[in-house]
Amino acid sequence: MVVTIFVSDMDRAVAFYTDVLNCRIQFRFGNEWAQLRSLDGTTIGLHPASQKSPAGVKGSIELGISVEDGIENVVKEMKARGVKFTGPLIDDKEVLIAHFEDPDGNPFYLAQPKQKWGDFDIQSTTKADAQAG
């Protein structure tokens, strides 16, 4: 699966995704397409924006990046690299979330679950839901 993101400036976008989000370039065809791989293996395609598919349109999709621990440090490092965060760190009971934008204004978020990966117990959750409902 490839997540395609429409961008207004290919060089600027490639720099952001590689330098800030630590993606690796798989291949690039000039200013027509760049394909990158994120640290978790997600394939991201960068494509030039057009009138039909403009860059930075909010509300249609938002990409999340999982952070295992230290979300505050990641936010601080990204801010130092010029990343624009769109609000404060949100403590949403089960997860910490920080919303930010790429250079075109495409929405992203960092998410740090409070529960450790692999610690999810479906039986306990199902029992608690049954008791509450």
N, C-alpha and C positions, 0 to 999 in steps of 0.2 A: 504494500500500500504506500502511496505517495501523497503527502499533504502538500498541496500547491498554494503558495503565497504570492500574491501579486504585488510587485514592487515598482517604484518610480525611478530608482537609480540602482542598477545591478551592482556596480562596484561598491557603493555604500552598503547595500544589503548584504553582499557576500562578506564584507569586512565585519559587519555587525554579527552575523550568524557564526562566523568562524572565530573572531577575536573575543566577543562578549559571551556568546552561548556555547563556545567550544565545539561547534560542529566541524566535521571534516568534509572537504570537497571530494565528491566521488568523480564528477566531471563537470565541465562548463563549456558551453557553446557560445562564446562571446557574450553579447548582451541579450541573447535570446532565451537562455535557460542555464541554470546552475542547479546541480543536484548535490545535496549534502546529506550527511548521516549524523544524527545527534548522538550524544553519549549513551542514550538508552536504546539506540538502534532504529529510531524513527527516521524514515526517509523524507526529506523536505525538498520540494522543488521550488525554485524561485523563478518566476516568470514575469516578463515586462507587463505592467499595467496597461489597460486600454480603456476606451470609453465604455465598453461592455463589461469589463472586469477591472474597476478602479482599485487603486491601492488604498489601504487604510480605512475601508468601510467597516464601521463598527456594528455589532449586533448579529452578524451572520455566522461568525465562528470565532472561537477563542481557544488558543492553544495553551495547555498547561505543561509545566515542567516540574517533575517531582524532585523534592529535596529531602534527603533522609534525615538530616539534622543540621542545625546552624543556619536556619533561614535568615536570621538577622544579619549574619556575616555575609551571606550571599547577596542580600539586598545592598549592604554597605559597599561591597566590592563592585557591584553593577552600577551603583550610583557614581562611584569614583570613575567609572568608565563612561559616564555621561548618559546612562540609561534613565529615561523619564518614567518614574513611578506615578501612578494616577491616584494614589491615596495611601493611607497608612496601612501598616500590617494589620490584618483582620484575624481575630481569634474567633473562629466559627465553631466552637465547642470541640469538634473532633479533628479539626485541621487548622493550620495557620496558613493564610493566603496573602500574597502580595501581588497586586496588579501592576503591569507595566506595558509599555508599547515599544515596538521596533521603530526604526527611523521614519517609516511611512505612517505610523499611527495604528498599525495592526495590533489588536489586543492580545496580550499574553498574561499568564499568571504563574507564580511560583506557589507550590503547595507542599507543606510539610505535615503529613499526618501525625497526630499525637500518638496513635497506636503504631507499634513497630510492625514493619512488613512481615507477614507470615504469622502474626499473632492473632489473626481474626478467627473467632470461634463462632461459626454459623449457628450451632445449637444454643449457645448462651444468648445470642442475639434474638433468635427465634423465640426462646422462652420469655425473654424480657419483653419483646413486642407483644406476645400473647397475654402476659400479665397486665401490661399497660392498656391493652385494647379491650 
